[in-house]
Amino acid sequence: MRAFTAGRDAGTPDEIWLVEHPPVFTLGLATRPEHLLATGDIPVVQTERGGQVTYHGPGQALAYTLVDLRRHGLMVREFVRLIEQAVIEVLADLGLTAVRREGAPGVYLSAPDRGAGAKIASIGIKVSRGCTYHGVALNVAMDLEPFSRIDPCGYPGLAVTDLRSQLGPATLAMETVATLLGEKLADLIEGKA
């Protein structure tokens, strides 16, 4: 991502990379050591993205958004909201109601009081020369236990969930959800061009 972003020029097309990682804790620039509780044998990797600590692993769809903000006339906060909106719309298509949580980027399932419940997607981006990299991680069908080894996104006791926990074991295939997410992100980003 760094190499792609460093090599971009005004004509370089935007890209969205859909990936799935082996188990890893990633630290954003704002991570404080006390948020790493008991990482055990899972590797811990420092990144240059914003945010705090999170977990990535099998069963999680990651969409790395390599986007020229200037080309789209977007500011960073507006871009983060656009990413959140893409996830909210994908979840709505799957029958789930999701919301934003003020001051805490990401997407949360709607609680009974219509507030933010369990977190289902984390966002962390980096901007270099007006272009973004890193992106969003949507929990599809994963082992959620590693989230108990950290304070997810710097919030002690933050509940984290995935699609399988909400929709049952017949949840859509990982590749299907990743494709839906990538298409929704592309549509919303192109709509800003």
Beta strands, then each sheet from edge to edge (+ up, - down):
strand 1: 15-19
strand 2: 24-27
strand 3: 44-46
strand 4: 53-56
strand 5: 60-66
strand 6: 98-101
strand 7: 104-110
strand 8: 116-128
strand 9: 131-139
sheet 1: 1+ 5- 9+ 8- 7+ 6-
sheet 2: 3+ 2+ 4-
end
